[in-house]
Amino acid sequence: MAGKAADTRTPQQREALTQLVRELCAKYPIKQVIGHRDISPDLNGNGKVDPWERIKECPCFDVIPEFESFVLPQA
């Protein structure tokens, strides 16, 4: 039986990832940061990937809200 997906990053890993994403967004014209689970198909056509539609559970945290403050404003 497979276990439930969980965010197992240490505080140091979380901070390192945050710093890396912040630096990349400052250097390049990045408009959105997403996790690979966020590109699963939107099976019900509601404009978002619901948890039951995900092909994978990883990364096991919500990437979009975690990093949205670092990206360029949407036009």
All heavy atoms as a GROMACS GRO file, in nm:
protein
  593
    1MET      N    1   0.085  -0.118   0.000
    1MET     CA    2   0.000   0.000   0.000
    1MET      C    3   0.089   0.123   0.000
    1MET      O    4   0.180   0.136   0.080
    1MET     CB    5  -0.091  -0.002   0.122
    1MET     CG    6  -0.174   0.124   0.134
    1MET     SD    7  -0.252   0.135   0.294
    1MET     CE    8  -0.420   0.128   0.245
    2ALA      N    9   0.063   0.213  -0.089
    2ALA     CA   10   0.142   0.337  -0.100
    2ALA      C   11   0.101   0.434   0.010
    2ALA      O   12  -0.014   0.440   0.049
    2ALA     CB   13   0.121   0.400  -0.236
    3GLY      N   14   0.198   0.508   0.060
    3GLY     CA   15   0.170   0.608   0.162
    3GLY      C   16   0.111   0.734   0.100
    3GLY      O   17   0.108   0.751  -0.022
    4LYS      N   18   0.062   0.820   0.185
    4LYS     CA   19   0.006   0.946   0.139
    4LYS      C   20   0.121   1.045   0.114
    4LYS      O   21   0.216   1.052   0.191
    4LYS     CB   22  -0.088   1.001   0.246
    4LYS     CG   23  -0.157   1.126   0.202
    4LYS     CD   24  -0.260   1.171   0.300
    4LYS     CE   25  -0.308   1.306   0.256
    4LYS     NZ   26  -0.444   1.331   0.275
    5ALA      N   27   0.111   1.118   0.006
    5ALA     CA   28   0.214   1.216  -0.029
    5ALA      C   29   0.222   1.323   0.080
    5ALA      O   30   0.121   1.365   0.135
    5ALA     CB   31   0.180   1.281  -0.162
    6ALA      N   32   0.346   1.364   0.112
    6ALA     CA   33   0.367   1.465   0.216
    6ALA      C   34   0.485   1.553   0.180
    6ALA      O   35   0.579   1.509   0.114
    6ALA     CB   36   0.392   1.396   0.351
    7ASP      N   37   0.479   1.676   0.223
    7ASP     CA   38   0.590   1.770   0.204
    7ASP      C   39   0.695   1.736   0.310
    7ASP      O   40   0.677   1.764   0.428
    7ASP     CB   41   0.540   1.913   0.220
    7ASP     CG   42   0.648   2.018   0.196
    7ASP    OD1   43   0.765   1.981   0.176
    7ASP    OD2   44   0.613   2.137   0.196
    8THR      N   45   0.805   1.677   0.266
    8THR     CA   46   0.909   1.633   0.360
    8THR      C   47   1.033   1.721   0.355
    8THR      O   48   1.138   1.683   0.408
    8THR     CB   49   0.948   1.486   0.331
    8THR    OG1   50   0.996   1.478   0.196
    8THR    CG2   51   0.830   1.393   0.351
    9ARG      N   52   1.022   1.839   0.294
    9ARG     CA   53   1.137   1.930   0.288
    9ARG      C   54   1.175   1.976   0.428
    9ARG      O   55   1.088   2.006   0.509
    9ARG     CB   56   1.105   2.053   0.203
    9ARG     CG   57   1.076   2.024   0.058
    9ARG     CD   58   1.034   2.149  -0.016
    9ARG     NE   59   0.904   2.195   0.036
    9ARG     CZ   60   0.855   2.316   0.015
    9ARG    NH1   61   0.921   2.405  -0.056
    9ARG    NH2   62   0.737   2.350   0.064
   10THR      N   63   1.305   1.984   0.451
   10THR     CA   64   1.352   2.041   0.578
   10THR      C   65   1.339   2.194   0.568
   10THR      O   66   1.328   2.249   0.457
   10THR     CB   67   1.498   2.005   0.604
   10THR    OG1   68   1.580   2.070   0.505
   10THR    CG2   69   1.521   1.855   0.604
   11PRO      N   70   1.343   2.264   0.681
   11PRO     CA   71   1.341   2.410   0.674
   11PRO      C   72   1.454   2.466   0.586
   11PRO      O   73   1.435   2.562   0.512
   11PRO     CB   74   1.356   2.453   0.820
   11PRO     CG   75   1.298   2.340   0.898
   11PRO     CD   76   1.337   2.216   0.820
   12GLN      N   77   1.570   2.403   0.591
   12GLN     CA   78   1.682   2.448   0.510
   12GLN      C   79   1.656   2.426   0.361
   12GLN      O   80   1.690   2.512   0.279
   12GLN     CB   81   1.811   2.375   0.552
   12GLN     CG   82   1.858   2.407   0.692
   12GLN     CD   83   1.789   2.322   0.800
   12GLN    OE1   84   1.704   2.236   0.772
   12GLN    NE2   85   1.825   2.347   0.925
   13GLN      N   86   1.597   2.313   0.325
   13GLN     CA   87   1.563   2.287   0.186
   13GLN      C   88   1.457   2.386   0.137
   13GLN      O   89   1.464   2.436   0.025
   13GLN     CB   90   1.513   2.144   0.169
   13GLN     CG   91   1.620   2.040   0.184
   13GLN     CD   92   1.564   1.900   0.190
   13GLN    OE1   93   1.455   1.877   0.247
   13GLN    NE2   94   1.635   1.805   0.132
   14ARG      N   95   1.360   2.411   0.221
   14ARG     CA   96   1.254   2.506   0.184
   14ARG      C   97   1.311   2.645   0.160
   14ARG      O   98   1.278   2.711   0.062
   14ARG     CB   99   1.148   2.509   0.294
   14ARG     CG  100   1.028   2.590   0.258
   14ARG     CD  101   0.925   2.586   0.370
   14ARG     NE  102   0.806   2.648   0.322
   14ARG     CZ  103   0.687   2.596   0.328
   14ARG    NH1  104   0.668   2.479   0.384
   14ARG    NH2  105   0.584   2.660   0.280
   15GLU      N  106   1.399   2.690   0.248
   15GLU     CA  107   1.461   2.822   0.233
   15GLU      C  108   1.549   2.828   0.109
   15GLU      O  109   1.550   2.927   0.036
   15GLU     CB  110   1.540   2.860   0.357
   15GLU     CG  111   1.608   2.996   0.349
   15GLU     CD  112   1.515   3.111   0.313
   15GLU    OE1  113   1.399   3.113   0.358
   15GLU    OE2  114   1.559   3.202   0.238
   16ALA      N  115   1.627   2.721   0.083
   16ALA     CA  116   1.713   2.718  -0.035
   16ALA      C  117   1.630   2.724  -0.163
   16ALA      O  118   1.664   2.797  -0.257
   16ALA     CB  119   1.800   2.593  -0.034
   17LEU      N  120   1.522   2.650  -0.167
   17LEU     CA  121   1.435   2.653  -0.286
   17LEU      C  122   1.371   2.791  -0.303
   17LEU      O  123   1.367   2.845  -0.413
   17LEU     CB  124   1.327   2.546  -0.275
   17LEU     CG  125   1.229   2.538  -0.392
   17LEU    CD1  126   1.302   2.509  -0.524
   17LEU    CD2  127   1.123   2.432  -0.364
   18THR      N  128   1.325   2.849  -0.194
   18THR     CA  129   1.266   2.983  -0.201
   18THR      C  130   1.366   3.084  -0.254
   18THR      O  131   1.334   3.166  -0.341
   18THR     CB  132   1.214   3.025  -0.061
   18THR    OG1  133   1.112   2.933  -0.021
   18THR    CG2  134   1.158   3.166  -0.062
   19GLN      N  135   1.488   3.079  -0.203
   19GLN     CA  136   1.592   3.172  -0.248
   19GLN      C  137   1.624   3.151  -0.396
   19GLN      O  138   1.638   3.248  -0.471
   19GLN     CB  139   1.719   3.155  -0.164
   19GLN     CG  140   1.827   3.254  -0.197
   19GLN     CD  141   1.786   3.398  -0.174
   19GLN    OE1  142   1.706   3.429  -0.086
   19GLN    NE2  143   1.838   3.489  -0.254
   20LEU      N  144   1.634   3.026  -0.440
   20LEU     CA  145   1.663   2.998  -0.581
   20LEU      C  146   1.552   3.049  -0.672
   20LEU      O  147   1.578   3.117  -0.772
   20LEU     CB  148   1.680   2.847  -0.602
   20LEU     CG  149   1.701   2.802  -0.747
   20LEU    CD1  150   1.826   2.863  -0.806
   20LEU    CD2  151   1.703   2.650  -0.753
   21VAL      N  152   1.427   3.024  -0.636
   21VAL     CA  153   1.315   3.070  -0.717
   21VAL      C  154   1.312   3.223  -0.720
   21VAL      O  155   1.290   3.284  -0.824
   21VAL     CB  156   1.181   3.011  -0.668
   21VAL    CG1  157   1.063   3.074  -0.739
   21VAL    CG2  158   1.180   2.860  -0.688
   22ARG      N  159   1.334   3.286  -0.605
   22ARG     CA  160   1.337   3.434  -0.599
   22ARG      C  161   1.445   3.489  -0.693
   22ARG      O  162   1.419   3.582  -0.769
   22ARG     CB  163   1.364   3.479  -0.455
   22ARG     CG  164   1.364   3.630  -0.438
   22ARG     CD  165   1.394   3.674  -0.296
   22ARG     NE  166   1.288   3.634  -0.206
   22ARG     CZ  167   1.303   3.554  -0.101
   22ARG    NH1  168   1.421   3.506  -0.069
   22ARG    NH2  169   1.201   3.524  -0.024
   23GLU      N  170   1.564   3.432  -0.691
   23GLU     CA  171   1.674   3.479  -0.776
   23GLU      C  172   1.643   3.457  -0.925
   23GLU      O  173   1.669   3.545  -1.007
   23GLU     CB  174   1.803   3.407  -0.738
   23GLU     CG  175   1.858   3.452  -0.605
   23GLU     CD  176   1.978   3.370  -0.560
   23GLU    OE1  177   2.033   3.292  -0.640
   23GLU    OE2  178   2.017   3.385  -0.443
   24LEU      N  179   1.589   3.341  -0.959
   24LEU     CA  180   1.556   3.313  -1.100
   24LEU      C  181   1.446   3.406  -1.150
   24LEU      O  182   1.452   3.453  -1.264
   24LEU     CB  183   1.518   3.166  -1.117
   24LEU     CG  184   1.630   3.066  -1.098
   24LEU    CD1  185   1.575   2.924  -1.097
   24LEU    CD2  186   1.736   3.082  -1.206
   25CYS      N  187   1.347   3.432  -1.067
   25CYS     CA  188   1.238   3.521  -1.108
   25CYS      C  189   1.287   3.666  -1.122
   25CYS      O  190   1.234   3.741  -1.204
   25CYS     CB  191   1.122   3.513  -1.010
   25CYS     SG  192   1.029   3.359  -1.021
   26ALA      N  193   1.386   3.704  -1.045
   26ALA     CA  194   1.442   3.839  -1.057
   26ALA      C  195   1.528   3.851  -1.182
   26ALA      O  196   1.535   3.958  -1.243
   26ALA     CB  197   1.524   3.873  -0.932
   27LYS      N  198   1.593   3.744  -1.222
   27LYS     CA  199   1.685   3.746  -1.335
   27LYS      C  200   1.615   3.726  -1.470
   27LYS      O  201   1.657   3.782  -1.570
   27LYS     CB  202   1.791   3.637  -1.316
   27LYS     CG  203   1.899   3.637  -1.421
   27LYS     CD  204   2.008   3.537  -1.386
   27LYS     CE  205   2.119   3.544  -1.490
   27LYS     NZ  206   2.232   3.458  -1.456
   28TYR      N  207   1.509   3.647  -1.472
   28TYR     CA  208   1.441   3.612  -1.598
   28TYR      C  209   1.295   3.657  -1.594
   28TYR      O  210   1.236   3.666  -1.486
   28TYR     CB  211   1.448   3.461  -1.621
   28TYR     CG  212   1.590   3.410  -1.632
   28TYR    CD1  213   1.650   3.345  -1.525
   28TYR    CD2  214   1.664   3.430  -1.747
   28TYR    CE1  215   1.781   3.299  -1.534
   28TYR    CE2  216   1.795   3.385  -1.757
   28TYR     CZ  217   1.853   3.320  -1.650
   28TYR     OH  218   1.982   3.275  -1.660
   29PRO      N  219   1.234   3.681  -1.710
   29PRO     CA  220   1.094   3.726  -1.714
   29PRO      C  221   0.994   3.610  -1.692
   29PRO      O  222   0.917   3.574  -1.781
   29PRO     CB  223   1.080   3.787  -1.854
   29PRO     CG  224   1.178   3.710  -1.937
   29PRO     CD  225   1.293   3.680  -1.845
   30ILE      N  226   0.998   3.552  -1.575
   30ILE     CA  227   0.912   3.437  -1.543
   30ILE      C  228   0.773   3.488  -1.507
   30ILE      O  229   0.758   3.576  -1.424
   30ILE     CB  230   0.975   3.355  -1.429
   30ILE    CG1  231   1.107   3.295  -1.478
   30ILE    CG2  232   0.879   3.248  -1.379
   30ILE    CD1  233   1.190   3.229  -1.370
   31LYS      N  234   0.673   3.429  -1.571
   31LYS     CA  235   0.535   3.472  -1.548
   31LYS      C  236   0.460   3.382  -1.451
   31LYS      O  237   0.360   3.422  -1.392
   31LYS     CB  238   0.459   3.477  -1.680
   31LYS     CG  239   0.516   3.583  -1.773
   31LYS     CD  240   0.439   3.589  -1.901
   31LYS     CE  241   0.500   3.694  -1.991
   31LYS     NZ  242   0.436   3.698  -2.120
   32GLN      N  243   0.506   3.257  -1.435
   32GLN     CA  244   0.440   3.166  -1.342
   32GLN      C  245   0.536   3.054  -1.304
   32GLN      O  246   0.611   3.004  -1.388
   32GLN     CB  247   0.313   3.107  -1.403
   32GLN     CG  248   0.232   3.024  -1.305
   32GLN     CD  249   0.102   2.972  -1.362
   32GLN    OE1  250   0.095   2.940  -1.480
   32GLN    NE2  251   0.001   2.965  -1.281
   33VAL      N  252   0.532   3.015  -1.179
   33VAL     CA  253   0.607   2.900  -1.131
   33VAL      C  254   0.504   2.794  -1.094
   33VAL      O  255   0.411   2.822  -1.018
   33VAL     CB  256   0.694   2.935  -1.007
   33VAL    CG1  257   0.768   2.813  -0.956
   33VAL    CG2  258   0.791   3.048  -1.040
   34ILE      N  259   0.520   2.675  -1.152
   34ILE     CA  260   0.425   2.567  -1.124
   34ILE      C  261   0.502   2.439  -1.091
   34ILE      O  262   0.618   2.425  -1.123
   34ILE     CB  263   0.331   2.541  -1.243
   34ILE    CG1  264   0.409   2.496  -1.366
   34ILE    CG2  265   0.246   2.663  -1.274
   34ILE    CD1  266   0.320   2.449  -1.481
   35GLY      N  267   0.432   2.347  -1.027
   35GLY     CA  268   0.487   2.214  -1.003
   35GLY      C  269   0.440   2.122  -1.115
   35GLY      O  270   0.340   2.150  -1.182
   36HIS      N  271   0.512   2.012  -1.136
   36HIS     CA  272   0.472   1.927  -1.247
   36HIS      C  273   0.335   1.863  -1.227
   36HIS      O  274   0.269   1.828  -1.323
   36HIS     CB  275   0.580   1.823  -1.283
   36HIS     CG  276   0.628   1.740  -1.172
   36HIS    ND1  277   0.736   1.776  -1.096
   36HIS    CD2  278   0.587   1.622  -1.124
   36HIS    CE1  279   0.759   1.682  -1.006
   36HIS    NE2  280   0.669   1.588  -1.020
   37ARG      N  281   0.285   1.854  -1.105
   37ARG     CA  282   0.149   1.804  -1.087
   37ARG      C  283   0.046   1.903  -1.142
   37ARG      O  284  -0.066   1.866  -1.174
   37ARG     CB  285   0.121   1.773  -0.940
   37ARG     CG  286   0.102   1.898  -0.855
   37ARG     CD  287   0.068   1.861  -0.713
   37ARG     NE  288   0.025   1.977  -0.638
   37ARG     CZ  289   0.004   1.978  -0.510
   37ARG    NH1  290   0.021   1.868  -0.440
   37ARG    NH2  291  -0.035   2.087  -0.449
   38ASP      N  292   0.085   2.031  -1.152
   38ASP     CA  293  -0.007   2.135  -1.199
   38ASP      C  294  -0.030   2.132  -1.349
   38ASP      O  295  -0.114   2.206  -1.400
   38ASP     CB  296   0.044   2.273  -1.157
   38ASP     CG  297   0.052   2.286  -1.006
   38ASP    OD1  298  -0.042   2.244  -0.938
   38ASP    OD2  299   0.154   2.339  -0.957
   39ILE      N  300   0.044   2.048  -1.422
   39ILE     CA  301   0.021   2.038  -1.567
   39ILE      C  302  -0.055   1.910  -1.602
   39ILE      O  303  -0.064   1.872  -1.717
   39ILE     CB  304   0.151   2.048  -1.649
   39ILE    CG1  305   0.251   1.941  -1.610
   39ILE    CG2  306   0.212   2.188  -1.634
   39ILE    CD1  307   0.371   1.933  -1.702
   40SER      N  308  -0.114   1.848  -1.500
   40SER     CA  309  -0.204   1.735  -1.526
   40SER      C  310  -0.325   1.787  -1.602
   40SER      O  311  -0.357   1.906  -1.596
   40SER     CB  312  -0.249   1.673  -1.393
   40SER     OG  313  -0.140   1.620  -1.321
   41PRO      N  314  -0.395   1.702  -1.676
   41PRO     CA  315  -0.509   1.750  -1.753
   41PRO      C  316  -0.626   1.793  -1.664
   41PRO      O  317  -0.653   1.731  -1.561
   41PRO     CB  318  -0.548   1.628  -1.837
   41PRO     CG  319  -0.493   1.511  -1.764
   41PRO     CD  320  -0.371   1.559  -1.693
   42ASP      N  321  -0.692   1.900  -1.706
   42ASP     CA  322  -0.812   1.950  -1.638
   42ASP      C  323  -0.929   1.870  -1.693
   42ASP      O  324  -0.993   1.909  -1.791
   42ASP     CB  325  -0.827   2.100  -1.666
   42ASP     CG  326  -0.953   2.160  -1.605
   42ASP    OD1  327  -1.015   2.095  -1.518
   42ASP    OD2  328  -0.989   2.271  -1.646
   43LEU      N  329  -0.956   1.756  -1.632
   43LEU     CA  330  -1.053   1.662  -1.686
   43LEU      C  331  -1.197   1.714  -1.687
   43LEU      O  332  -1.275   1.680  -1.775
   43LEU     CB  333  -1.046   1.529  -1.610
   43LEU     CG  334  -0.910   1.458  -1.617
   43LEU    CD1  335  -0.910   1.337  -1.524
   43LEU    CD2  336  -0.878   1.419  -1.759
   44ASN      N  337  -1.233   1.796  -1.590
   44ASN     CA  338  -1.371   1.845  -1.585
   44ASN      C  339  -1.387   1.984  -1.645
   44ASN      O  340  -1.496   2.040  -1.646
   44ASN     CB  341  -1.427   1.842  -1.442
   44ASN     CG  342  -1.354   1.934  -1.347
   44ASN    OD1  343  -1.260   2.004  -1.385
   44ASN    ND2  344  -1.396   1.932  -1.222
   45GLY      N  345  -1.278   2.042  -1.698
   45GLY     CA  346  -1.285   2.170  -1.770
   45GLY      C  347  -1.320   2.290  -1.685
   45GLY      O  348  -1.368   2.390  -1.736
   46ASN      N  349  -1.290   2.286  -1.554
   46ASN     CA  350  -1.325   2.400  -1.468
   46ASN      C  351  -1.214   2.504  -1.458
   46ASN      O  352  -1.223   2.599  -1.382
   46ASN     CB  353  -1.366   2.352  -1.329
   46ASN     CG  354  -1.251   2.294  -1.248
   46ASN    OD1  355  -1.142   2.271  -1.300
   46ASN    ND2  356  -1.276   2.269  -1.121
   47GLY      N  357  -1.106   2.487  -1.535
   47GLY     CA  358  -0.999   2.586  -1.537
   47GLY      C  359  -0.890   2.565  -1.434
   47GLY      O  360  -0.798   2.646  -1.424
   48LYS      N  361  -0.897   2.459  -1.355
   48LYS     CA  362  -0.791   2.429  -1.259
   48LYS      C  363  -0.777   2.278  -1.247
   48LYS      O  364  -0.870   2.203  -1.279
   48LYS     CB  365  -0.818   2.492  -1.123
   48LYS     CG  366  -0.936   2.436  -1.051
   48LYS     CD  367  -0.954   2.501  -0.914
   48LYS     CE  368  -1.060   2.424  -0.836
   48LYS     NZ  369  -1.032   2.418  -0.696
   49VAL      N  370  -0.660   2.236  -1.204
   49VAL     CA  371  -0.637   2.093  -1.183
   49VAL      C  372  -0.676   2.061  -1.039
   49VAL      O  373  -0.610   2.104  -0.944
   49VAL     CB  374  -0.489   2.056  -1.210
   49VAL    CG1  375  -0.466   1.909  -1.182
   49VAL    CG2  376  -0.452   2.089  -1.354
   50ASP      N  377  -0.785   1.990  -1.024
   50ASP     CA  378  -0.831   1.950  -0.892
   50ASP      C  379  -0.746   1.834  -0.841
   50ASP      O  380  -0.688   1.760  -0.921
   50ASP     CB  381  -0.978   1.908  -0.897
   50ASP     CG  382  -1.069   2.023  -0.935
   50ASP    OD1  383  -1.067   2.125  -0.863
   50ASP    OD2  384  -1.141   2.013  -1.036
   51PRO      N  385  -0.739   1.815  -0.709
   51PRO     CA  386  -0.656   1.706  -0.656
   51PRO      C  387  -0.686   1.569  -0.717
   51PRO      O  388  -0.596   1.492  -0.744
   51PRO     CB  389  -0.686   1.708  -0.505
   51PRO     CG  390  -0.717   1.852  -0.478
   51PRO     CD  391  -0.792   1.899  -0.601
   52TRP      N  392  -0.811   1.538  -0.744
   52TRP     CA  393  -0.845   1.407  -0.801
   52TRP      C  394  -0.802   1.393  -0.947
   52TRP      O  395  -0.797   1.282  -1.000
   52TRP     CB  396  -0.995   1.378  -0.787
   52TRP     CG  397  -1.084   1.472  -0.863
   52TRP    CD1  398  -1.138   1.589  -0.817
   52TRP    CD2  399  -1.130   1.458  -0.997
   52TRP    NE1  400  -1.213   1.648  -0.915
   52TRP    CE2  401  -1.210   1.570  -1.028
   52TRP    CE3  402  -1.110   1.362  -1.096
   52TRP    CZ2  403  -1.270   1.587  -1.151
   52TRP    CZ3  404  -1.172   1.380  -1.219
   52TRP    CH2  405  -1.251   1.492  -1.245
   53GLU      N  406  -0.765   1.504  -1.014
   53GLU     CA  407  -0.721   1.501  -1.154
   53GLU      C  408  -0.570   1.484  -1.168
   53GLU      O  409  -0.520   1.463  -1.278
   53GLU     CB  410  -0.764   1.630  -1.225
   53GLU     CG  411  -0.913   1.648  -1.232
   53GLU     CD  412  -0.954   1.783  -1.285
   53GLU    OE1  413  -0.906   1.886  -1.233
   53GLU    OE2  414  -1.036   1.786  -1.377
   54ARG      N  415  -0.496   1.498  -1.061
   54ARG     CA  416  -0.350   1.495  -1.068
   54ARG      C  417  -0.298   1.358  -1.110
   54ARG      O  418  -0.338   1.255  -1.056
   54ARG     CB  419  -0.290   1.530  -0.932
   54ARG     CG  420  -0.319   1.671  -0.891
   54ARG     CD  421  -0.264   1.697  -0.753
   54ARG     NE  422  -0.302   1.830  -0.707
   54ARG     CZ  423  -0.316   1.861  -0.579
   54ARG    NH1  424  -0.292   1.772  -0.486
   54ARG    NH2  425  -0.351   1.983  -0.546
   55ILE      N  426  -0.206   1.359  -1.206
   55ILE     CA  427  -0.139   1.236  -1.247
   55ILE      C  428  -0.038   1.195  -1.140
   55ILE      O  429  -0.019   1.078  -1.113
   55ILE     CB  430  -0.070   1.256  -1.384
   55ILE    CG1  431  -0.175   1.277  -1.492
   55ILE    CG2  432   0.019   1.139  -1.417
   55ILE    CD1  433  -0.119   1.317  -1.626
   56LYS      N  434   0.027   1.294  -1.080
   56LYS     CA  435   0.124   1.272  -0.973
   56LYS      C  436   0.087   1.362  -0.857
   56LYS      O  437   0.023   1.464  -0.876
   56LYS     CB  438   0.266   1.310  -1.020
   56LYS     CG  439   0.316   1.233  -1.139
   56LYS     CD  440   0.454   1.279  -1.174
   56LYS     CE  441   0.551   1.188  -1.103
   56LYS     NZ  442   0.688   1.202  -1.146
   57GLU      N  443   0.131   1.329  -0.740
   57GLU     CA  444   0.107   1.415  -0.623
   57GLU      C  445   0.226   1.507  -0.594
   57GLU      O  446   0.215   1.600  -0.518
   57GLU     CB  447   0.078   1.332  -0.500
   57GLU     CG  448  -0.066   1.288  -0.492
   57GLU     CD  449  -0.165   1.404  -0.489
   57GLU    OE1  450  -0.148   1.500  -0.412
   57GLU    OE2  451  -0.260   1.398  -0.568
   58CYS      N  452   0.340   1.476  -0.653
   58CYS     CA  453   0.456   1.559  -0.622
   58CYS      C  454   0.465   1.677  -0.720
   58CYS      O  455   0.417   1.667  -0.831
   58CYS     CB  456   0.584   1.475  -0.625
   58CYS     SG  457   0.606   1.383  -0.777
   59PRO      N  458   0.516   1.790  -0.681
   59PRO     CA  459   0.567   1.810  -0.547
   59PRO      C  460   0.453   1.811  -0.447
   59PRO      O  461   0.340   1.844  -0.481
   59PRO     CB  462   0.636   1.945  -0.554
   59PRO     CG  463   0.564   2.019  -0.662
   59PRO     CD  464   0.522   1.914  -0.760
   60CYS      N  465   0.481   1.780  -0.327
   60CYS     CA  466   0.377   1.764  -0.225
   60CYS      C  467   0.349   1.893  -0.150
   60CYS      O  468   0.329   1.893  -0.029
   60CYS     CB  469   0.419   1.652  -0.131
   60CYS     SG  470   0.440   1.497  -0.217
   61PHE      N  471   0.350   2.003  -0.223
   61PHE     CA  472   0.311   2.133  -0.168
   61PHE      C  473   0.256   2.215  -0.284
   61PHE      O  474   0.279   2.183  -0.400
   61PHE     CB  475   0.429   2.203  -0.099
   61PHE     CG  476   0.543   2.239  -0.190
   61PHE    CD1  477   0.553   2.367  -0.244
   61PHE    CD2  478   0.642   2.147  -0.220
   61PHE    CE1  479   0.659   2.401  -0.328
   61PHE    CE2  480   0.748   2.180  -0.303
   61PHE     CZ  481   0.756   2.306  -0.356
   62ASP      N  482   0.180   2.318  -0.253
   62ASP     CA  483   0.119   2.401  -0.356
   62ASP      C  484   0.220   2.504  -0.405
   62ASP      O  485   0.243   2.607  -0.341
   62ASP     CB  486  -0.008   2.470  -0.303
   62ASP     CG  487  -0.121   2.373  -0.283
   62ASP    OD1  488  -0.130   2.276  -0.361
   62ASP    OD2  489  -0.200   2.392  -0.190
   63VAL      N  490   0.281   2.476  -0.518
   63VAL     CA  491   0.386   2.560  -0.575
   63VAL      C  492   0.335   2.698  -0.613
   63VAL      O  493   0.398   2.799  -0.584
   63VAL     CB  494   0.450   2.490  -0.698
   63VAL    CG1  495   0.546   2.582  -0.770
   63VAL    CG2  496   0.519   2.361  -0.656
   64ILE      N  497   0.221   2.704  -0.680
   64ILE     CA  498   0.172   2.832  -0.734
   64ILE      C  499   0.157   2.937  -0.624
   64ILE      O  500   0.217   3.044  -0.634
   64ILE     CB  501   0.044   2.811  -0.816
   64ILE    CG1  502   0.076   2.725  -0.940
   64ILE    CG2  503  -0.017   2.946  -0.857
   64ILE    CD1  504  -0.046   2.679  -1.018
   65PRO      N  505   0.082   2.912  -0.518
   65PRO     CA  506   0.070   3.017  -0.416
   65PRO      C  507   0.201   3.042  -0.339
   65PRO      O  508   0.226   3.153  -0.294
   65PRO     CB  509  -0.040   2.968  -0.323
   65PRO     CG  510  -0.056   2.824  -0.350
   65PRO     CD  511  -0.008   2.800  -0.490
   66GLU      N  512   0.284   2.939  -0.327
   66GLU     CA  513   0.410   2.957  -0.253
   66GLU      C  514   0.504   3.055  -0.322
   66GLU      O  515   0.578   3.127  -0.257
   66GLU     CB  516   0.479   2.822  -0.232
   66GLU     CG  517   0.599   2.833  -0.142
   66GLU     CD  518   0.633   2.705  -0.070
   66GLU    OE1  519   0.545   2.621  -0.047
   66GLU    OE2  520   0.750   2.690  -0.035
   67PHE      N  521   0.501   3.059  -0.457
   67PHE     CA  522   0.597   3.141  -0.530
   67PHE      C  523   0.535   3.252  -0.614
   67PHE      O  524   0.605   3.324  -0.684
   67PHE     CB  525   0.685   3.053  -0.619
   67PHE     CG  526   0.764   2.951  -0.541
   67PHE    CD1  527   0.751   2.817  -0.566
   67PHE    CD2  528   0.851   2.992  -0.441
   67PHE    CE1  529   0.824   2.723  -0.495
   67PHE    CE2  530   0.924   2.898  -0.368
   67PHE     CZ  531   0.910   2.763  -0.395
   68GLU      N  532   0.404   3.271  -0.608
   68GLU     CA  533   0.340   3.370  -0.695
   68GLU      C  534   0.386   3.513  -0.670
   68GLU      O  535   0.383   3.595  -0.761
   68GLU     CB  536   0.188   3.360  -0.688
   68GLU     CG  537   0.127   3.400  -0.555
   68GLU     CD  538  -0.021   3.371  -0.549
   68GLU    OE1  539  -0.083   3.347  -0.653
   68GLU    OE2  540  -0.075   3.373  -0.437
   69SER      N  541   0.433   3.543  -0.551
   69SER     CA  542   0.477   3.681  -0.524
   69SER      C  543   0.610   3.714  -0.592
   69SER      O  544   0.647   3.830  -0.599
   69SER     CB  545   0.489   3.704  -0.373
   69SER     OG  546   0.592   3.624  -0.318
   70PHE      N  547   0.682   3.614  -0.643
   70PHE     CA  548   0.812   3.637  -0.707
   70PHE      C  549   0.802   3.661  -0.857
   70PHE      O  550   0.899   3.703  -0.918
   70PHE     CB  551   0.905   3.517  -0.686
   70PHE     CG  552   0.929   3.481  -0.542
   70PHE    CD1  553   0.953   3.349  -0.508
   70PHE    CD2  554   0.929   3.576  -0.442
   70PHE    CE1  555   0.977   3.313  -0.377
   70PHE    CE2  556   0.953   3.541  -0.310
   70PHE     CZ  557   0.977   3.409  -0.277
   71VAL      N  558   0.690   3.630  -0.919
   71VAL     CA  559   0.679   3.635  -1.064
   71VAL      C  560   0.626   3.769  -1.114
   71VAL      O  561   0.575   3.849  -1.038
   71VAL     CB  562   0.592   3.520  -1.117
   71VAL    CG1  563   0.650   3.384  -1.079
   71VAL    CG2  564   0.449   3.531  -1.067
   72LEU      N  565   0.641   3.789  -1.245
   72LEU     CA  566   0.592   3.913  -1.307
   72LEU      C  567   0.441   3.919  -1.298
   72LEU      O  568   0.373   3.818  -1.311
   72LEU     CB  569   0.633   3.916  -1.455
   72LEU     CG  570   0.782   3.923  -1.483
   72LEU    CD1  571   0.806   3.910  -1.633
   72LEU    CD2  572   0.841   4.052  -1.433
   73PRO      N  573   0.385   4.039  -1.280
   73PRO     CA  574   0.239   4.051  -1.281
   73PRO      C  575   0.182   4.011  -1.416
   73PRO      O  576   0.243   4.037  -1.519
   73PRO     CB  577   0.214   4.200  -1.254
   73PRO     CG  578   0.346   4.259  -1.217
   73PRO     CD  579   0.452   4.164  -1.260
   74GLN      N  580   0.068   3.944  -1.414
   74GLN     CA  581   0.001   3.905  -1.538
   74GLN      C  582  -0.060   4.031  -1.602
   74GLN      O  583  -0.116   4.115  -1.535
   74GLN     CB  584  -0.109   3.801  -1.511
   74GLN     CG  585  -0.055   3.672  -1.454
   74GLN     CD  586   0.023   3.591  -1.555
   74GLN    OE1  587  -0.009   3.590  -1.674
   74GLN    NE2  588   0.127   3.523  -1.511
   75ALA      N  589  -0.048   4.040  -1.733
   75ALA     CA  590  -0.101   4.157  -1.806
   75ALA      C  591  -0.251   4.147  -1.823
   75ALA      O  592  -0.311   4.047  -1.818
   75ALA     CB  593  -0.035   4.167  -1.941
   0.00000   0.00000   0.00000
